[in-house]
Amino acid sequence: MKIPQQKKFIVLVSLILMITSMSSISFTHSNGNNASARLTSVNDNEVDYVIVTIPEFDVMVNGELIDIEHSQYPVISYKGITYFPMTSDYLSGIGLNLKFDSVEGLKINVKNGISALEQSFLGAENVLGSQQKAQVAAFPIEVNGKSVDNTLEEYPILLYKNITYFPMTWKYTVEEFQWDTKWSDSDGLSIDAIDLVKESDIELRSVRSATIDDVRMDDVNFTFENDENILGEWHCVDILDNPVDFRPYEKSYSGQLMYELLTFSRDGSIFEEFTNGFHKINKWTKGLVLDEKNGYGTASRYFIVEAFGDEYLFVEFKNGDFQLREEEAGYYVFRRGEKYNIYSIGNYEIDLREVESTIIDGIKTDNIKFTFELDEEVVGKWQCVDLVDNPYMFRSNEKSFLGQLLYKTTEFASKGSVTHTYNNNFENTEKWTNGLVLSDTPKQESASRYFIVTILDKDYMFLEFKNGDYTYGYDDPGYYVFERVVD
């Protein structure tokens, strides 16, 4: 639940009173100008003050423009150095943690995890370019466990409106807080204080490669190993050469991205959707995306990082530059979508019966000699609603197959017979047993496996479709999808 702005301000004021006018901290970055080491101050009733300026240049933090003109605690400038306020809204957005103790003073540390930056304390009317008084902080200060002698600092930590302000010098922004900062006369100051990808985040599996007939190919023969962290949807957001250069709020590639969406399923399949409307199914195992590419396979390594309050998937892009010119692979970047789509079977683990098959004279047939075993769950009438290549592709709110479906309905009788009604009104009766529909068509015998899943309170049966592609081409079967008919 969000705290109303007014309440946030009351909480902040209370904190200020508790720590005797020494509340939160802020940070800023240098624009590159040098200044003298001496502190220029004005004595006013034995309190050390310095003259600061509300800057007229822009300040961006994590891609968001700071509203200096209307901020209750605006960014300020002192001796050519930008100073940033350490208020609660900024602290969470720049990855800093602040603690105050009446004896030990102020402690600030870099923390793991960064939230989206929210400018909560607005409503003021500041005059850009105007000069203000700020106080040199006199209480004990510690940054990342190291004591700061504020009396010796060329750019001391300040108090303005009873809020602690940090100077955006190289010492703090880069050495202590590990931020990326940029300054230009036209764009002002830019601070990247997000969880950027670090070299230590990149942990990749080993992949064997070989060059055959001038084509570099990877070994794609891996046993499937599940990875719970990658299951679900991932939306493509960028492509770049080096993951370290990734910025969640700033797209690196200006052209049209090839991928639209990847959906990783528990059975080791990936449903890949492209921006041109095309889609295909590939395989994956823990740490790898596998593409056989008609014998010229690639094993693209992946890793996942948390950044800017979200999860991002980095997958190697092994295109022609990698396979033909032996260049280093780039990376496609995907942002976490739904862990599973509510209209899909989600992360349901498909458990199918074992079926023995043989190939005689080029024709693949199944063993159909099974003793009848009742499955009460499948008994009844089912209406055909879709045809999919893979059960994980099914969406109950969106039809996948746009042509006319072969089946209209199918009805399972409790004694072991199943009657199919086709869309041309032809009917055909076959046998079934628990988990299987048995077809005894001569030289095309098949045992089509089925399973039942509930999606949004509706039962759906997925039945293997073993047509000529399976019998003569030995392809994996697709699935007809049926919805239970409720009287």
C-alpha positions as CSV (number, residue, x, y, z in Angstrom):
1,M,0.0,0.0,0.0
2,K,1.4,3.4,-0.9
3,I,1.7,6.0,1.9
4,P,0.1,9.3,1.0
5,Q,2.5,12.1,0.3
6,Q,1.3,14.2,3.3
7,K,1.9,11.2,5.7
8,K,5.3,10.6,4.2
9,F,6.2,14.2,4.9
10,I,5.0,13.9,8.6
11,V,7.1,10.8,9.0
12,L,10.1,12.6,7.6
13,V,9.6,15.6,9.9
14,S,9.3,13.3,12.9
15,L,12.6,11.7,12.0
16,I,14.2,15.1,11.6
17,L,13.1,16.0,15.2
18,M,14.4,12.7,16.6
19,I,17.8,13.1,15.2
20,T,18.1,16.8,16.1
21,S,17.9,18.2,12.7
22,M,20.1,15.6,11.1
23,S,17.8,13.4,9.1
24,S,18.4,11.8,5.7
25,I,21.2,12.0,3.2
26,S,21.5,12.9,-0.4
27,F,24.0,12.5,-3.2
28,T,25.2,14.3,-6.3
29,H,27.9,14.2,-9.0
30,S,30.6,16.6,-10.1
31,N,30.4,18.3,-13.5
32,G,34.1,18.2,-13.8
33,N,34.9,21.8,-12.5
34,N,37.7,22.2,-10.0
35,A,37.3,24.3,-6.9
36,S,39.6,25.5,-4.0
37,A,40.0,23.3,-1.0
38,R,39.0,26.1,1.4
39,L,35.5,26.1,2.8
40,T,33.7,29.4,2.1
41,S,31.2,30.0,4.8
42,V,29.2,32.7,6.6
43,N,29.0,32.9,10.4
44,D,25.4,33.3,11.6
45,N,24.8,33.0,15.4
46,E,27.8,30.6,15.6
47,V,26.4,28.2,13.0
48,D,28.5,27.3,9.9
49,Y,26.6,28.0,6.8
50,V,27.6,27.9,3.1
51,I,25.9,29.4,0.1
52,V,24.4,26.9,-2.3
53,T,22.5,27.3,-5.6
54,I,19.4,25.6,-6.9
55,P,20.7,24.5,-10.3
56,E,19.2,25.4,-13.6
57,F,20.6,22.3,-15.4
58,D,18.8,19.0,-15.8
59,V,19.4,16.1,-13.5
60,M,18.5,12.5,-14.5
61,V,18.5,9.5,-12.2
62,N,18.0,6.0,-13.6
63,G,16.5,7.6,-16.7
64,E,14.0,9.8,-14.8
65,L,14.1,13.6,-14.9
66,I,14.3,15.1,-11.4
67,D,11.7,17.8,-10.8
68,I,14.0,20.3,-9.2
69,E,11.6,23.2,-9.6
70,H,8.9,21.6,-7.5
71,S,10.8,19.4,-5.1
72,Q,10.5,20.1,-1.4
73,Y,14.2,19.0,-1.1
74,P,15.7,20.0,-4.5
75,V,19.0,19.1,-5.9
76,I,21.5,21.8,-5.0
77,S,25.0,22.9,-6.2
78,Y,28.0,24.0,-4.1
79,K,31.3,25.0,-5.6
80,G,30.5,23.5,-9.0
81,I,29.5,20.2,-7.5
82,T,26.0,18.8,-7.5
83,Y,24.5,17.7,-4.2
84,F,21.7,15.2,-3.8
85,P,19.2,14.9,-1.0
86,M,19.0,11.6,1.0
87,T,15.3,11.4,1.4
88,S,13.5,8.1,1.7
89,D,12.1,8.1,-1.9
90,Y,15.5,8.7,-3.4
91,L,17.3,6.2,-1.1
92,S,15.2,3.3,-2.3
93,G,15.7,4.3,-6.0
94,I,19.5,4.6,-5.8
95,G,20.3,1.5,-3.7
96,L,21.4,3.1,-0.5
97,N,20.6,2.3,3.1
98,L,20.7,5.0,5.8
99,K,20.8,4.6,9.6
100,F,21.2,7.3,12.3
101,D,22.3,6.8,15.9
102,S,22.4,9.7,18.4
103,V,25.8,8.5,19.6
104,E,27.4,7.1,16.4
105,G,25.8,9.5,14.0
106,L,24.9,8.8,10.4
107,K,25.8,5.6,8.6
108,I,25.1,5.0,4.9
109,N,25.8,1.8,3.0
110,V,25.2,0.4,-0.5
111,K,22.4,-2.2,-0.4
112,N,21.4,-5.0,-2.7
113,G,18.3,-4.4,-4.7
114,I,16.9,-1.1,-6.1
115,S,13.3,0.0,-6.5
116,A,11.8,2.3,-9.1
117,L,12.7,5.9,-8.1
118,E,9.6,7.8,-6.9
119,Q,9.6,11.6,-6.4
120,S,7.3,11.7,-3.4
121,F,8.1,15.1,-1.9
122,L,6.8,17.6,-4.5
123,G,4.6,20.7,-4.3
124,A,7.2,23.4,-3.7
125,E,7.9,26.4,-5.9
126,N,11.7,26.8,-6.3
127,V,13.4,29.5,-8.2
128,L,16.0,27.9,-10.4
129,G,19.4,29.7,-10.1
130,S,18.5,31.2,-6.7
131,Q,21.0,31.0,-3.8
132,Q,20.2,29.4,-0.4
133,K,21.9,28.7,2.9
134,A,23.0,25.2,3.8
135,Q,24.8,24.0,6.9
136,V,27.9,21.9,7.1
137,A,27.0,18.6,8.8
138,A,28.8,18.4,12.2
139,F,27.7,14.9,13.4
140,P,29.7,11.7,12.9
141,I,29.4,10.3,9.4
142,E,30.3,6.8,8.1
143,V,30.1,5.6,4.5
144,N,30.4,1.9,3.7
145,G,32.0,1.4,7.1
146,K,34.6,4.1,6.7
147,S,34.6,7.3,8.8
148,V,34.3,10.6,7.1
149,D,36.0,13.7,8.7
150,N,33.7,16.3,7.3
151,T,35.9,19.2,8.5
152,L,38.6,18.1,6.0
153,E,36.4,17.4,3.0
154,E,36.8,19.7,0.0
155,Y,33.2,19.1,-0.7
156,P,31.6,18.5,2.7
157,I,28.4,16.7,3.4
158,L,25.7,19.4,4.0
159,L,22.4,19.9,5.7
160,Y,19.7,21.8,3.7
161,K,16.2,22.1,5.1
162,N,17.3,19.6,7.8
163,I,18.0,17.0,5.1
164,T,21.5,15.5,4.6
165,Y,22.9,16.2,1.1
166,F,25.8,14.2,-0.4
167,P,28.2,15.7,-3.0
168,M,28.3,13.9,-6.3
169,T,32.0,13.6,-6.5
170,W,34.0,10.8,-8.0
171,K,34.8,9.6,-4.5
172,Y,31.2,8.9,-3.6
173,T,29.5,8.2,-6.9
174,V,32.1,5.9,-8.4
175,E,34.4,4.6,-5.6
176,E,31.8,4.2,-2.8
177,F,28.4,3.8,-4.5
178,Q,29.6,2.4,-7.9
179,W,27.3,4.5,-10.0
180,D,27.8,5.5,-13.6
181,T,27.6,9.3,-14.1
182,K,27.8,11.5,-17.1
183,W,27.9,15.3,-17.5
184,S,27.3,17.4,-20.6
185,D,26.5,21.1,-21.0
186,S,23.5,20.3,-23.1
187,D,21.9,17.5,-21.0
188,G,23.2,18.2,-17.5
189,L,23.9,15.5,-15.0
190,S,23.0,11.8,-15.5
191,I,23.3,9.2,-12.8
192,D,22.8,5.5,-13.3
193,A,22.4,4.0,-9.8
194,I,20.6,0.8,-10.8
195,D,21.6,-2.8,-10.4
196,L,23.6,-3.0,-13.5
197,V,24.9,-6.3,-14.8
198,K,28.3,-7.0,-13.4
199,E,30.9,-9.4,-14.6
200,S,30.4,-11.4,-11.4
201,D,26.7,-11.9,-12.4
202,I,27.6,-13.7,-15.6
203,E,27.9,-17.4,-14.9
204,L,27.7,-19.6,-18.0
205,R,27.8,-23.3,-18.7
206,S,30.6,-24.8,-20.7
207,V,29.7,-25.7,-24.3
208,R,31.8,-27.7,-26.8
209,S,32.1,-26.3,-30.3
210,A,33.6,-27.5,-33.5
211,T,34.1,-26.0,-37.0
212,I,33.0,-28.3,-39.8
213,D,32.8,-27.2,-43.4
214,D,33.6,-23.6,-42.3
215,V,30.5,-23.6,-40.0
216,R,31.0,-23.4,-36.2
217,M,28.5,-25.7,-34.5
218,D,27.8,-26.4,-30.8
219,D,27.1,-29.7,-29.2
220,V,23.4,-29.7,-28.5
221,N,23.1,-33.2,-26.9
222,F,22.2,-32.4,-23.3
223,T,20.0,-34.3,-20.9
224,F,17.2,-32.1,-19.7
225,E,17.6,-30.5,-16.3
226,N,14.9,-28.2,-15.0
227,D,15.5,-24.6,-13.9
228,E,12.5,-23.2,-11.9
229,N,13.8,-19.7,-12.2
230,I,13.3,-19.5,-16.0
231,L,9.9,-21.1,-16.3
232,G,7.2,-18.8,-17.8
233,E,7.1,-15.8,-20.1
234,W,9.9,-13.4,-21.1
235,H,9.4,-10.3,-23.2
236,C,12.2,-9.2,-25.5
237,V,13.5,-5.7,-24.7
238,D,16.9,-5.3,-26.3
239,I,19.9,-6.8,-28.0
240,L,23.5,-5.8,-27.3
241,D,27.1,-7.0,-27.6
242,N,28.0,-7.0,-23.9
243,P,25.5,-7.5,-21.0
244,V,27.5,-5.1,-18.8
245,D,26.2,-2.3,-21.1
246,F,22.6,-3.0,-20.4
247,R,20.3,-0.2,-19.1
248,P,16.7,-1.3,-18.3
249,Y,15.3,2.2,-19.1
250,E,17.4,2.9,-22.2
251,K,17.2,0.7,-25.3
252,S,20.6,-0.1,-26.9
253,Y,19.3,-1.4,-30.3
254,S,17.3,1.1,-32.4
255,G,16.0,-1.4,-35.0
256,Q,13.2,-3.9,-34.8
257,L,14.0,-6.8,-32.4
258,M,13.6,-10.3,-33.9
259,Y,11.9,-11.8,-30.8
260,E,8.6,-10.9,-29.2
261,L,8.2,-13.5,-26.5
262,L,9.8,-16.6,-25.1
263,T,7.8,-19.1,-23.0
264,F,9.8,-21.7,-21.1
265,S,7.9,-24.9,-20.2
266,R,8.6,-27.5,-17.7
267,D,9.0,-30.3,-20.3
268,G,12.1,-28.6,-21.8
269,S,10.4,-26.8,-24.7
270,I,10.5,-23.1,-25.5
271,F,7.7,-21.5,-27.5
272,E,9.4,-18.7,-29.4
273,E,7.2,-15.8,-30.8
274,F,8.8,-13.4,-33.3
275,T,7.9,-9.8,-34.2
276,N,7.0,-10.9,-37.8
277,G,4.3,-13.2,-36.4
278,F,6.2,-16.4,-37.0
279,H,6.7,-18.8,-34.1
280,K,8.5,-22.1,-33.5
281,I,9.4,-24.5,-30.7
282,N,13.0,-25.1,-29.5
283,K,14.4,-27.0,-26.6
284,W,16.2,-25.9,-23.4
285,T,17.9,-27.3,-20.4
286,K,19.4,-25.5,-17.4
287,G,21.6,-22.7,-18.5
288,L,21.2,-23.4,-22.3
289,V,18.8,-22.7,-25.1
290,L,19.2,-25.5,-27.7
291,D,18.5,-25.1,-31.5
292,E,19.4,-28.1,-33.7
293,K,19.2,-25.9,-36.9
294,N,19.1,-29.0,-39.2
295,G,22.4,-30.3,-38.0
296,Y,24.1,-26.9,-37.5
297,G,23.1,-26.6,-33.9
298,T,23.8,-23.9,-31.3
299,A,23.7,-24.1,-27.6
300,S,23.1,-20.5,-26.4
301,R,23.9,-19.9,-22.8
302,Y,21.7,-17.8,-20.6
303,F,21.8,-16.2,-17.2
304,I,19.2,-14.2,-15.1
305,V,19.8,-11.0,-13.1
306,E,17.6,-8.8,-11.0
307,A,17.8,-5.1,-12.0
308,F,15.6,-2.1,-11.3
309,G,13.1,-4.1,-9.3
310,D,12.7,-6.7,-12.1
311,E,14.2,-9.8,-13.6
312,Y,16.1,-9.9,-16.8
313,L,17.1,-12.9,-18.9
314,F,20.2,-12.7,-21.1
315,V,20.5,-15.2,-23.9
316,E,23.4,-15.6,-26.3
317,F,22.5,-14.7,-29.9
318,K,24.4,-17.1,-32.1
319,N,23.6,-16.0,-35.7
320,G,25.7,-16.1,-38.9
321,D,28.4,-13.8,-37.4
322,F,29.0,-16.5,-34.7
323,Q,28.7,-19.6,-37.0
324,L,30.3,-18.4,-40.2
325,R,32.7,-15.6,-39.1
326,E,33.4,-17.0,-35.6
327,E,32.7,-13.7,-33.9
328,E,31.6,-13.5,-30.3
329,A,27.9,-14.0,-29.6
330,G,25.8,-11.0,-28.7
331,Y,23.0,-11.1,-26.2
332,Y,19.2,-10.8,-26.5
333,V,17.6,-9.4,-23.3
334,F,14.2,-10.4,-22.0
335,R,12.2,-8.9,-19.1
336,R,10.2,-11.3,-16.9
337,G,6.6,-11.6,-17.8
338,E,4.0,-13.9,-16.2
339,K,5.4,-16.9,-14.3
340,Y,2.6,-18.6,-16.1
341,N,-0.3,-17.4,-18.1
342,I,-3.6,-17.9,-16.2
343,Y,-5.2,-19.1,-19.5
344,S,-2.5,-21.8,-20.0
345,I,-1.6,-25.0,-18.3
346,G,1.2,-23.0,-16.6
347,N,3.9,-25.1,-15.1
348,Y,1.8,-28.2,-15.0
349,E,4.1,-31.2,-15.2
350,I,2.8,-33.5,-18.0
351,D,2.9,-37.1,-17.1
352,L,2.1,-39.5,-20.0
353,R,2.0,-43.3,-20.3
354,E,4.8,-45.1,-22.0
355,V,4.0,-46.3,-25.5
356,E,6.2,-48.7,-27.5
357,S,6.6,-48.0,-31.2
358,T,8.1,-49.8,-34.2
359,I,9.0,-48.8,-37.8
360,I,8.3,-51.4,-40.4
361,D,8.6,-50.6,-44.2
362,G,9.0,-46.9,-43.3
363,I,5.7,-46.8,-41.3
364,K,5.7,-46.0,-37.6
365,T,3.1,-47.9,-35.6
366,D,2.3,-48.1,-31.9
367,N,1.6,-51.1,-29.7
368,I,-2.1,-51.0,-29.0
369,K,-2.4,-54.2,-26.9
370,F,-3.6,-52.8,-23.6
371,T,-6.0,-54.2,-21.0
372,F,-8.9,-51.8,-20.3
373,E,-8.4,-49.7,-17.2
374,L,-11.2,-47.2,-16.2
375,D,-10.4,-43.5,-15.8
376,E,-13.5,-41.9,-14.4
377,E,-12.2,-38.4,-14.9
378,V,-12.3,-38.7,-18.7
379,V,-15.7,-40.4,-19.0
380,G,-18.2,-38.1,-20.7
381,K,-18.5,-35.7,-23.6
382,W,-15.8,-33.3,-24.7
383,Q,-16.0,-30.5,-27.3
384,C,-12.9,-29.8,-29.5
385,V,-11.7,-26.2,-29.1
386,D,-8.1,-26.1,-30.6
387,L,-5.1,-27.7,-32.1
388,V,-1.6,-26.9,-30.8
389,D,1.9,-28.2,-31.5
390,N,2.7,-28.2,-27.8
391,P,0.3,-28.2,-24.8
392,Y,2.2,-25.3,-23.2
393,M,1.2,-23.2,-26.2
394,F,-2.5,-23.5,-25.5
395,R,-4.4,-20.4,-24.3
396,S,-8.0,-20.9,-23.3
397,N,-8.9,-17.3,-24.2
398,E,-7.2,-17.3,-27.7
399,K,-7.5,-19.9,-30.4
400,S,-4.2,-21.1,-31.8
401,F,-5.4,-23.0,-34.9
402,L,-7.3,-20.8,-37.3
403,G,-8.5,-23.4,-39.7
404,Q,-11.3,-25.9,-39.4
405,L,-10.8,-28.4,-36.6
406,L,-11.0,-32.1,-37.5
407,Y,-13.0,-33.0,-34.5
408,K,-16.3,-31.6,-33.3
409,T,-16.8,-33.7,-30.2
410,T,-15.5,-36.9,-28.6
411,E,-17.3,-39.0,-26.0
412,F,-15.8,-41.5,-23.7
413,A,-18.0,-44.4,-22.5
414,S,-17.3,-46.1,-19.2
415,K,-17.0,-49.6,-20.8
416,G,-13.9,-48.6,-22.9
417,S,-15.3,-47.2,-26.2
418,V,-14.8,-43.6,-27.4
419,T,-16.9,-42.0,-30.2
420,H,-15.5,-39.2,-32.3
421,T,-17.8,-36.8,-34.2
422,Y,-16.0,-34.9,-36.9
423,N,-16.8,-31.5,-38.3
424,N,-18.1,-33.2,-41.5
425,N,-20.5,-35.1,-39.2
426,F,-18.8,-38.4,-39.8
427,E,-18.5,-40.6,-36.7
428,N,-15.9,-43.1,-35.7
429,T,-15.7,-45.4,-32.6
430,E,-12.4,-46.5,-31.1
431,K,-11.2,-48.1,-27.9
432,W,-9.6,-46.4,-24.9
433,T,-7.9,-47.2,-21.7
434,N,-6.6,-45.1,-18.9
435,G,-4.4,-42.4,-20.5
436,L,-4.7,-43.7,-24.1
437,V,-7.0,-43.7,-27.1
438,L,-6.3,-46.7,-29.3
439,S,-6.7,-46.7,-33.1
440,D,-6.6,-50.1,-34.9
441,T,-6.4,-48.8,-38.4
442,P,-4.4,-51.5,-40.3
443,K,-0.7,-50.6,-40.6
444,Q,-1.4,-47.2,-38.9
445,E,-2.1,-48.5,-35.4
446,S,-1.6,-45.7,-32.8
447,A,-1.9,-45.2,-29.1
448,S,-2.6,-41.5,-28.6
449,R,-1.9,-40.3,-25.0
450,Y,-4.1,-37.8,-23.2
451,F,-4.0,-35.8,-20.0
452,I,-6.5,-33.5,-18.3
453,V,-5.9,-30.1,-16.8
454,T,-8.2,-27.5,-15.1
455,I,-7.8,-23.9,-16.3
456,L,-10.0,-21.3,-14.6
457,D,-12.4,-23.8,-13.3
458,K,-12.8,-25.6,-16.7
459,D,-11.5,-29.0,-17.6
460,Y,-9.4,-29.4,-20.7
461,M,-8.3,-32.7,-22.3
462,F,-5.1,-32.8,-24.4
463,L,-5.1,-35.7,-26.9
464,E,-2.1,-36.5,-29.1
465,F,-2.8,-36.2,-32.8
466,K,-0.9,-38.9,-34.6
467,N,-1.5,-38.2,-38.3
468,G,0.7,-38.9,-41.3
469,D,3.5,-36.6,-40.0
470,Y,3.9,-39.0,-37.1
471,T,3.3,-42.2,-39.0
472,Y,5.5,-41.5,-42.1
473,G,7.6,-38.5,-41.0
474,Y,8.2,-39.6,-37.5
475,D,7.5,-36.1,-36.2
476,D,6.4,-35.5,-32.6
477,P,2.6,-35.4,-32.5
478,G,0.6,-32.3,-32.0
479,Y,-2.4,-32.1,-29.6
480,Y,-6.1,-31.6,-30.0
481,V,-7.6,-29.8,-27.1
482,F,-11.1,-30.6,-25.8
483,E,-13.2,-28.8,-23.2
484,R,-15.5,-30.8,-21.0
485,V,-19.2,-30.5,-21.9
486,V,-21.1,-29.7,-18.7
487,D,-24.8,-30.6,-18.6
